[in-house]
Amino acid sequence: MLNEVCALTSDVPAMTSSKPYILRALHEWIEDNGQTPLILVNTRYPGVDIPAGIDSNGKVVLNISQTATEGLHMDHNGVAFSARFAGKSAPVFVPVGAVLAIYSRDSGQGMMFEEEDTPPPDTPTEKPRKGKPALRVVK
């Protein structure tokens, strides 16, 4: 029986990481409870784009609440938004692999993740395109 199960699962393609889905779900859960979601970020991870000087020893905690960010977008590539740092607006991009934890500032509830050394080879770390969305007619 076990050999049959193994034979069936060997033909099934590998699933994508559940981490981006968990990040979005916990973000929504924390905000739905009227609390402030924070992420702990490994700033040495490839592709992290944050304002210079805001990290400490390769780590930074970022407030990703709807009220602290503008244009917050979370997908399988990462977390992107604009926020004010020292009074100046700056874009931020954090690849999913750089997120070490997501938790509530108010209650401390959330989840920690294992630290990843490098991005998986098939995961792009490109920033989302900026600018206005474009529509085109497809016939």
BALUMVO-669127 format. One record per atom (N, C-alpha, C): x negated, y, z negated; residue number from 1; residue in one letter. Coordinates in pm, whole numbers, plus 50000, padded with zeros to 5 digits. Each point is the difference from the previous one (the first is absolute). Example, Ala and Ser with C-alpha at 12.3 -4.5 7.8 and 13.67 -1.06 7.14 Angstrom:
BEGIN
+-------+-------+-------+-----+-----+
:     x :     y :     z :   n : res :
+-------+-------+-------+-----+-----+
: 48681 : 49431 : 49220 :   1 :   a :
: 50089 : 50119 : 50000 :   1 :   a :
: 49910 : 50120 : 50000 :   1 :   a :
: 50035 : 50105 : 50072 :   2 :   s :
: 49918 : 50119 : 49994 :   2 :   s :
: 50077 : 50109 : 49927 :   2 :   s :
+-------+-------+-------+-----+-----+
END
This chain:
BEGIN
+-------+-------+-------+-----+-----+
:     x :     y :     z :   n : res :
+-------+-------+-------+-----+-----+
: 49918 : 49880 : 50000 :   1 :   m :
: 50082 : 50120 : 50000 :   1 :   m :
: 49913 : 50126 : 50000 :   1 :   m :
: 49897 : 50002 : 49915 :   2 :   l :
: 49912 : 50116 : 49994 :   2 :   l :
: 49931 : 50023 : 50133 :   2 :   l :
: 49960 : 49893 : 50069 :   3 :   n :
: 49937 : 50015 : 50131 :   3 :   n :
: 50095 : 50062 : 50101 :   3 :   n :
: 50129 : 49966 : 49991 :   4 :   e :
: 50099 : 50059 : 50090 :   4 :   e :
: 50014 : 50150 : 49974 :   4 :   e :
: 50002 : 50040 : 49873 :   5 :   v :
: 50010 : 50142 : 49964 :   5 :   v :
: 49877 : 50074 : 50048 :   5 :   v :
: 49882 : 49943 : 49979 :   6 :   c :
: 49877 : 50063 : 50045 :   6 :   c :
: 49998 : 50014 : 50152 :   6 :   c :
: 50050 : 49899 : 50070 :   7 :   a :
: 50004 : 50007 : 50146 :   7 :   a :
: 50094 : 50110 : 50046 :   7 :   a :
: 50112 : 50017 : 49930 :   8 :   l :
: 50095 : 50106 : 50037 :   8 :   l :
: 49942 : 50138 : 49974 :   8 :   l :
: 49933 : 50017 : 49886 :   9 :   t :
: 49948 : 50132 : 49966 :   9 :   t :
: 49878 : 50037 : 50081 :   9 :   t :
: 49929 : 49903 : 50058 :  10 :   s :
: 49883 : 50035 : 50079 :  10 :   s :
: 50039 : 50068 : 50131 :  10 :   s :
: 50123 : 49981 : 50046 :  11 :   d :
: 50046 : 50064 : 50123 :  11 :   d :
: 50062 : 50137 : 49976 :  11 :   d :
: 50022 : 50034 : 49874 :  12 :   v :
: 50063 : 50127 : 49966 :  12 :   v :
: 49892 : 50108 : 49998 :  12 :   v :
: 50022 : 50110 : 50070 :  13 :   p :
: 49899 : 50107 : 49998 :  13 :   p :
: 49988 : 50060 : 49860 :  13 :   p :
: 49882 : 50048 : 49968 :  14 :   a :
: 49976 : 50062 : 49870 :  14 :   a :
: 50087 : 50124 : 49984 :  14 :   a :
: 50050 : 50018 : 49880 :  15 :   m :
: 50084 : 50117 : 49972 :  15 :   m :
: 49912 : 50121 : 49974 :  15 :   m :
: 50054 : 50117 : 50026 :  16 :   t :
: 49928 : 50123 : 49970 :  16 :   t :
: 49997 : 50021 : 49849 :  16 :   t :
: 49919 : 50092 : 49956 :  17 :   s :
: 49986 : 50029 : 49858 :  17 :   s :
: 50132 : 50051 : 49942 :  17 :   s :
: 50031 : 49957 : 49879 :  18 :   s :
: 50121 : 50049 : 49933 :  18 :   s :
: 49974 : 50131 : 49927 :  18 :   s :
: 49875 : 50041 : 49988 :  19 :   k :
: 49964 : 50119 : 49922 :  19 :   k :
: 50072 : 50127 : 50045 :  19 :   k :
: 50008 : 50031 : 50132 :  20 :   p :
: 50070 : 50123 : 50037 :  20 :   p :
: 50148 : 49997 : 49964 :  20 :   p :
: 50061 : 49883 : 50005 :  21 :   y :
: 50141 : 49987 : 49965 :  21 :   y :
: 50019 : 50021 : 49850 :  21 :   y :
: 49908 : 49943 : 49922 :  22 :   i :
: 50005 : 50015 : 49854 :  22 :   i :
: 49979 : 50147 : 49962 :  22 :   i :
: 49906 : 50067 : 50066 :  23 :   l :
: 49976 : 50143 : 49973 :  23 :   l :
: 50126 : 50082 : 50023 :  23 :   l :
: 50065 : 49978 : 50114 :  24 :   r :
: 50121 : 50077 : 50031 :  24 :   r :
: 50112 : 49969 : 49901 :  24 :   r :
: 50015 : 49873 : 49966 :  25 :   a :
: 50106 : 49961 : 49906 :  25 :   a :
: 49977 : 50058 : 49862 :  25 :   a :
: 49877 : 49994 : 49951 :  26 :   l :
: 49973 : 50055 : 49867 :  26 :   l :
: 50011 : 50152 : 49999 :  26 :   l :
: 49960 : 50064 : 50109 :  27 :   h :
: 50015 : 50146 : 50011 :  27 :   h :
: 50147 : 50037 : 49988 :  27 :   h :
: 50084 : 49930 : 50075 :  28 :   e :
: 50144 : 50028 : 49997 :  28 :   e :
: 50058 : 49972 : 49860 :  28 :   e :
: 49961 : 49889 : 49940 :  29 :   w :
: 50048 : 49962 : 49867 :  29 :   w :
: 49963 : 50105 : 49896 :  29 :   w :
: 49876 : 50046 : 50002 :  30 :   i :
: 49954 : 50100 : 49903 :  30 :   i :
: 50077 : 50130 : 50019 :  30 :   i :
: 50014 : 50046 : 50125 :  31 :   e :
: 50073 : 50125 : 50025 :  31 :   e :
: 50149 : 49986 : 49968 :  31 :   e :
: 50060 : 49885 : 50031 :  32 :   d :
: 50141 : 49978 : 49969 :  32 :   d :
: 50027 : 50008 : 49850 :  32 :   d :
: 49898 : 49974 : 49921 :  33 :   n :
: 50014 : 50007 : 49855 :  33 :   n :
: 49959 : 50137 : 49945 :  33 :   n :
: 49986 : 50098 : 50089 :  34 :   g :
: 49970 : 50137 : 49959 :  34 :   g :
: 49860 : 50019 : 49945 :  34 :   g :
: 49907 : 49911 : 50038 :  35 :   q :
: 49864 : 50011 : 49951 :  35 :   q :
: 49905 : 50036 : 50113 :  35 :   q :
: 49875 : 50025 : 49967 :  36 :   t :
: 49901 : 50048 : 50096 :  36 :   t :
: 49906 : 49887 : 50042 :  36 :   t :
: 50001 : 49961 : 50129 :  37 :   p :
: 49909 : 49894 : 50046 :  37 :   p :
: 49859 : 50052 : 50025 :  37 :   p :
: 49903 : 49927 : 49950 :  38 :   l :
: 49859 : 50032 : 50020 :  38 :   l :
: 49932 : 49880 : 50065 :  38 :   l :
: 49898 : 50026 : 50081 :  39 :   i :
: 49918 : 49891 : 50051 :  39 :   i :
: 49856 : 50023 : 49957 :  39 :   i :
: 49933 : 49891 : 49965 :  40 :   l :
: 49857 : 50002 : 49971 :  40 :   l :
: 49930 : 49955 : 50128 :  40 :   l :
: 49905 : 50081 : 50047 :  41 :   v :
: 49938 : 49978 : 50130 :  41 :   v :
: 49850 : 49979 : 49986 :  41 :   v :
: 49948 : 49901 : 50072 :  42 :   n :
: 49856 : 49979 : 50013 :  42 :   n :
: 49954 : 50093 : 50112 :  42 :   n :
: 49936 : 50111 : 49966 :  43 :   t :
: 49962 : 50100 : 50100 :  43 :   t :
: 49880 : 49958 : 50084 :  43 :   t :
: 49935 : 49891 : 49964 :  44 :   r :
: 49887 : 49950 : 50080 :  44 :   r :
: 50044 : 49904 : 50109 :  44 :   r :
: 50127 : 49969 : 50003 :  45 :   y :
: 50055 : 49909 : 50101 :  45 :   y :
: 49998 : 50070 : 50136 :  45 :   y :
: 49963 : 49929 : 50107 :  46 :   p :
: 49995 : 50063 : 50133 :  46 :   p :
: 50136 : 50056 : 50042 :  46 :   p :
: 49998 : 50122 : 50055 :  47 :   g :
: 50120 : 50061 : 50053 :  47 :   g :
: 50074 : 50092 : 49904 :  47 :   g :
: 49958 : 50004 : 49872 :  48 :   v :
: 50066 : 50090 : 49904 :  48 :   v :
: 49968 : 50144 : 50039 :  48 :   v :
: 50104 : 50082 : 50011 :  49 :   d :
: 49984 : 50141 : 50035 :  49 :   d :
: 50069 : 50084 : 49894 :  49 :   d :
: 49920 : 50055 : 49909 :  50 :   i :
: 50051 : 50085 : 49893 :  50 :   i :
: 49913 : 50125 : 49994 :  50 :   i :
: 50048 : 50108 : 49938 :  51 :   p :
: 49916 : 50119 : 49987 :  51 :   p :
: 49872 : 49969 : 49920 :  51 :   p :
: 49893 : 50060 : 50040 :  52 :   a :
: 49871 : 49978 : 49933 :  52 :   a :
: 50006 : 50044 : 49854 :  52 :   a :
: 49935 : 49922 : 49916 :  53 :   g :
: 49983 : 50038 : 49860 :  53 :   g :
: 50114 : 49965 : 49906 :  53 :   g :
: 50103 : 49932 : 50048 :  54 :   i :
: 50110 : 49968 : 49908 :  54 :   i :
: 49986 : 49862 : 49937 :  54 :   i :
: 49902 : 49923 : 50047 :  55 :   d :
: 49983 : 49866 : 49943 :  55 :   d :
: 49897 : 50002 : 49888 :  55 :   d :
: 50003 : 49894 : 49920 :  56 :   s :
: 49905 : 49985 : 49890 :  56 :   s :
: 49953 : 49855 : 50000 :  56 :   s :
: 49871 : 49981 : 50021 :  57 :   n :
: 49942 : 49865 : 50003 :  57 :   n :
: 50068 : 49909 : 50101 :  57 :   n :
: 50037 : 50055 : 50114 :  58 :   g :
: 50059 : 49919 : 50106 :  58 :   g :
: 50147 : 49966 : 49982 :  58 :   g :
: 50066 : 50068 : 49908 :  59 :   k :
: 50143 : 49975 : 49976 :  59 :   k :
: 50072 : 50135 : 49989 :  59 :   k :
: 50129 : 49999 : 50033 :  60 :   v :
: 50083 : 50118 : 49982 :  60 :   v :
: 50144 : 49953 : 49979 :  60 :   v :
: 50073 : 50073 : 49918 :  61 :   v :
: 50143 : 49974 : 49980 :  61 :   v :
: 50075 : 50108 : 50076 :  61 :   v :
: 50093 : 49958 : 50087 :  62 :   l :
: 50078 : 50095 : 50080 :  62 :   l :
: 50148 : 49987 : 49966 :  62 :   l :
: 50064 : 50114 : 49985 :  63 :   n :
: 50144 : 50007 : 49978 :  63 :   n :
: 50066 : 49988 : 50137 :  63 :   n :
: 50082 : 49897 : 50020 :  64 :   i :
: 50066 : 49981 : 50130 :  64 :   i :
: 50152 : 50015 : 49988 :  64 :   i :
: 50042 : 50084 : 49906 :  65 :   s :
: 50144 : 50026 : 49989 :  65 :   s :
: 50045 : 50087 : 50116 :  65 :   s :
: 50128 : 49996 : 50029 :  66 :   q :
: 50056 : 50081 : 50109 :  66 :   q :
: 49981 : 50149 : 49972 :  66 :   q :
: 49999 : 50038 : 49873 :  67 :   t :
: 49986 : 50143 : 49967 :  67 :   t :
: 49855 : 50047 : 50007 :  67 :   t :
: 49903 : 49910 : 49992 :  68 :   a :
: 49859 : 50039 : 50003 :  68 :   a :
: 49938 : 49988 : 50138 :  68 :   a :
: 50072 : 49935 : 50092 :  69 :   t :
: 49945 : 49976 : 50133 :  69 :   t :
: 50090 : 50060 : 50106 :  69 :   t :
: 49942 : 50020 : 50116 :  70 :   e :
: 50078 : 50043 : 50117 :  70 :   e :
: 49975 : 49898 : 50110 :  70 :   e :
: 50107 : 49951 : 50059 :  71 :   g :
: 49988 : 49906 : 50111 :  71 :   g :
: 49945 : 49864 : 49957 :  71 :   g :
: 50034 : 49955 : 49881 :  72 :   l :
: 49952 : 49871 : 49952 :  72 :   l :
: 50043 : 49889 : 50096 :  72 :   l :
: 49902 : 49920 : 50044 :  73 :   h :
: 50027 : 49889 : 50090 :  73 :   h :
: 49919 : 49880 : 49951 :  73 :   h :
: 50068 : 49889 : 49975 :  74 :   m :
: 49934 : 49877 : 49956 :  74 :   m :
: 50033 : 49890 : 50101 :  74 :   m :
: 49897 : 49937 : 50056 :  75 :   d :
: 50023 : 49889 : 50092 :  75 :   d :
: 49891 : 49896 : 49979 :  75 :   d :
: 49989 : 49905 : 50093 :  76 :   h :
: 49902 : 49892 : 49983 :  76 :   h :
: 49856 : 50048 : 50012 :  76 :   h :
: 49978 : 50119 : 50055 :  77 :   n :
: 49866 : 50055 : 50011 :  77 :   n :
: 49956 : 50071 : 49873 :  77 :   n :
: 50092 : 50073 : 49937 :  78 :   g :
: 49961 : 50074 : 49882 :  78 :   g :
: 50104 : 50100 : 49954 :  78 :   g :
: 49955 : 50089 : 49914 :  79 :   v :
: 50083 : 50105 : 49942 :  79 :   v :
: 49946 : 50133 : 50053 :  79 :   v :
: 50088 : 50078 : 50063 :  80 :   a :
: 49960 : 50129 : 50058 :  80 :   a :
: 50094 : 50108 : 49951 :  80 :   a :
: 49946 : 50116 : 49969 :  81 :   f :
: 50079 : 50115 : 49957 :  81 :   f :
: 49913 : 50123 : 49996 :  81 :   f :
: 50062 : 50114 : 49977 :  82 :   s :
: 49929 : 50124 : 49971 :  82 :   s :
: 50035 : 50039 : 49858 :  82 :   s :
: 49904 : 50060 : 49932 :  83 :   a :
: 50023 : 50045 : 49862 :  83 :   a :
: 49909 : 50118 : 49972 :  83 :   a :
: 50030 : 50068 : 49891 :  84 :   r :
: 49919 : 50115 : 49961 :  84 :   r :
: 49895 : 49956 : 49900 :  84 :   r :
: 49876 : 50039 : 50027 :  85 :   f :
: 49887 : 49974 : 49911 :  85 :   f :
: 49931 : 50133 : 49978 :  85 :   f :
: 49992 : 50043 : 49874 :  86 :   a :
: 49941 : 50130 : 49966 :  86 :   a :
: 50066 : 50112 : 50080 :  86 :   a :
: 50131 : 49990 : 50020 :  87 :   g :
: 50076 : 50104 : 50067 :  87 :   g :
: 49998 : 49996 : 50152 :  87 :   g :
: 49927 : 49905 : 50058 :  88 :   k :
: 49991 : 49991 : 50145 :  88 :   k :
: 50061 : 49868 : 50047 :  88 :   k :
: 50081 : 50009 : 50106 :  89 :   s :
: 50061 : 49881 : 50057 :  89 :   s :
: 49895 : 49921 : 50078 :  89 :   s :
: 50002 : 49867 : 49982 :  90 :   a :
: 49904 : 49915 : 50068 :  90 :   a :
: 50066 : 49868 : 50037 :  90 :   a :
: 49962 : 49944 : 50116 :  91 :   p :
: 50052 : 49868 : 50038 :  91 :   p :
: 49929 : 49891 : 49921 :  91 :   p :
: 50071 : 49892 : 49974 :  92 :   v :
: 49944 : 49885 : 49928 :  92 :   v :
: 50038 : 49874 : 50077 :  92 :   v :
: 49904 : 49910 : 50013 :  93 :   f :
: 50030 : 49868 : 50054 :  93 :   f :
: 49927 : 49896 : 49917 :  93 :   f :
: 50075 : 49901 : 49953 :  94 :   v :
: 49944 : 49893 : 49918 :  94 :   v :
: 50038 : 49867 : 50065 :  94 :   v :
: 49903 : 49925 : 50053 :  95 :   p :
: 50031 : 49868 : 50054 :  95 :   p :
: 50057 : 49910 : 49889 :  95 :   p :
: 50088 : 49910 : 50037 :  96 :   v :
: 50062 : 49911 : 49903 :  96 :   v :
: 49894 : 49928 : 49915 :  96 :   v :
: 49892 : 49958 : 50062 :  97 :   g :
: 49895 : 49928 : 49928 :  97 :   g :
: 49931 : 50082 : 49893 :  97 :   g :
: 50008 : 50132 : 50008 :  98 :   a :
: 49936 : 50087 : 49902 :  98 :   a :
: 50086 : 50020 : 49875 :  98 :   a :
: 50128 : 49962 : 50006 :  99 :   v :
: 50089 : 50020 : 49886 :  99 :   v :
: 49973 : 49890 : 49898 :  99 :   v :
: 49958 : 50041 : 49881 : 100 :   l :
: 49969 : 49906 : 49892 : 100 :   l :
: 50118 : 49978 : 49908 : 100 :   l :
: 50091 : 50097 : 49993 : 101 :   a :
: 50118 : 49988 : 49913 : 101 :   a :
: 50103 : 50102 : 50039 : 101 :   a :
: 50126 : 49970 : 49969 : 102 :   i :
: 50109 : 50096 : 50008 : 102 :   i :
: 50077 : 49985 : 49869 : 102 :   i :
: 50024 : 50114 : 49935 : 103 :   y :
: 50066 : 49994 : 49870 : 103 :   y :
: 50069 : 50132 : 49969 : 103 :   y :
: 50086 : 49996 : 49898 : 104 :   s :
: 50072 : 50119 : 49957 : 104 :   s :
: 49914 : 50079 : 49902 : 104 :   s :
: 49987 : 50130 : 50024 : 105 :   r :
: 49929 : 50087 : 49906 : 105 :   r :
: 50071 : 50001 : 49865 : 105 :   r :
: 50133 : 49987 : 50003 : 106 :   d :
: 50081 : 50015 : 49880 : 106 :   d :
: 50000 : 49876 : 49912 : 106 :   d :
: 50016 : 49883 : 50060 : 107 :   s :
: 50012 : 49877 : 49921 : 107 :   s :
: 49879 : 49909 : 50011 : 107 :   s :
: 49915 : 50022 : 50100 : 108 :   g :
: 49885 : 49913 : 50021 : 108 :   g :
: 50034 : 49870 : 50072 : 108 :   g :
: 50128 : 49979 : 50029 : 109 :   q :
: 50041 : 49877 : 50069 : 109 :   q :
: 49961 : 50007 : 50148 : 109 :   q :
: 49958 : 49887 : 50052 : 110 :   g :
: 49962 : 49993 : 50140 : 110 :   g :
: 49923 : 49873 : 50027 : 110 :   g :
: 49902 : 50008 : 50091 : 111 :   m :
: 49927 : 49880 : 50039 : 111 :   m :
: 49858 : 50038 : 50040 : 111 :   m :
: 49905 : 49914 : 49959 : 112 :   m :
: 49861 : 50015 : 50044 : 112 :   m :
: 49975 : 49898 : 50110 : 112 :   m :
: 49906 : 50031 : 50087 : 113 :   f :
: 49963 : 49911 : 50110 : 113 :   f :
: 49852 : 49968 : 49989 : 113 :   f :
: 49961 : 49887 : 50059 : 114 :   e :
: 49858 : 49966 : 50004 : 114 :   e :
: 49928 : 50099 : 50090 : 114 :   e :
: 49879 : 50034 : 49960 : 115 :   e :
: 49921 : 50093 : 50081 : 115 :   e :
: 49951 : 49929 : 50125 : 115 :   e :
: 50017 : 50066 : 50114 : 116 :   e :
: 49956 : 49946 : 50128 : 116 :   e :
: 49871 : 50068 : 50040 : 116 :   e :
: 49904 : 49922 : 50050 : 117 :   d :
: 49871 : 50057 : 50040 : 117 :   d :
: 50007 : 50072 : 50134 : 117 :   d :
: 50059 : 49934 : 50097 : 118 :   t :
: 50008 : 50057 : 50134 : 118 :   t :
: 50137 : 49970 : 50058 : 118 :   t :
: 50043 : 50077 : 50098 : 119 :   p :
: 50129 : 49971 : 50061 : 119 :   p :
: 49996 : 49867 : 50075 : 119 :   p :
: 50111 : 49928 : 50003 : 120 :   p :
: 50005 : 49880 : 50082 : 120 :   p :
: 49970 : 50035 : 50145 : 120 :   p :
: 49937 : 49910 : 50075 : 121 :   p :
: 49957 : 50033 : 50136 : 121 :   p :
: 50113 : 50037 : 50095 : 121 :   p :
: 50120 : 49948 : 49979 : 122 :   d :
: 50109 : 50030 : 50094 : 122 :   d :
: 50090 : 50113 : 49953 : 122 :   d :
: 49962 : 50070 : 49891 : 123 :   t :
: 50083 : 50109 : 49949 : 123 :   t :
: 49939 : 50133 : 50044 : 123 :   t :
: 50071 : 50076 : 50083 : 124 :   p :
: 49946 : 50130 : 50040 : 124 :   p :
: 50001 : 50096 : 49882 : 124 :   p :
: 49901 : 50088 : 49994 : 125 :   t :
: 49996 : 50100 : 49893 : 125 :   t :
: 50015 : 50140 : 50057 : 125 :   t :
: 50062 : 50009 : 50117 : 126 :   e :
: 50020 : 50130 : 50062 : 126 :   e :
: 50105 : 50079 : 49923 : 126 :   e :
: 49981 : 50131 : 49999 : 127 :   k :
: 50099 : 50087 : 49939 : 127 :   k :
: 50120 : 50009 : 50092 : 127 :   k :
: 50119 : 50020 : 49941 : 128 :   p :
: 50116 : 50019 : 50087 : 128 :   p :
: 49982 : 50127 : 50083 : 128 :   p :
: 50058 : 50000 : 50119 : 129 :   r :
: 49989 : 50118 : 50085 : 129 :   r :
: 50069 : 50118 : 49935 : 129 :   r :
: 49938 : 50116 : 50015 : 130 :   k :
: 50059 : 50122 : 49946 : 130 :   k :
: 50063 : 50078 : 50114 : 130 :   k :
: 50085 : 50091 : 49964 : 131 :   g :
: 50065 : 50082 : 50100 : 131 :   g :
: 50145 : 49963 : 50015 : 131 :   g :
: 50063 : 50063 : 50095 : 132 :   k :
: 50143 : 49977 : 50021 : 132 :   k :
: 50022 : 49866 : 50069 : 132 :   k :
: 50107 : 49931 : 49961 : 133 :   p :
: 50033 : 49876 : 50072 : 133 :   p :
: 50040 : 50032 : 50144 : 133 :   p :
: 49969 : 49909 : 50089 : 134 :   a :
: 50034 : 50022 : 50140 : 134 :   a :
: 50096 : 49890 : 50046 : 134 :   a :
: 50097 : 50040 : 50076 : 135 :   l :
: 50097 : 49907 : 50058 : 135 :   l :
: 49977 : 49992 : 50149 : 135 :   l :
: 50020 : 49883 : 50056 : 136 :   r :
: 49990 : 49988 : 50144 : 136 :   r :
: 50115 : 49914 : 50050 : 136 :   r :
: 50040 : 50022 : 50121 : 137 :   v :
: 50110 : 49926 : 50060 : 137 :   v :
: 49945 : 49871 : 50057 : 137 :   v :
: 50062 : 49889 : 49961 : 138 :   v :
: 49961 : 49869 : 50050 : 138 :   v :
: 50115 : 49949 : 50085 : 138 :   v :
: 49970 : 49967 : 50126 : 139 :   k :
: 50105 : 49951 : 50090 : 139 :   k :
: 49982 : 49855 : 50029 : 139 :   k :
+-------+-------+-------+-----+-----+
END
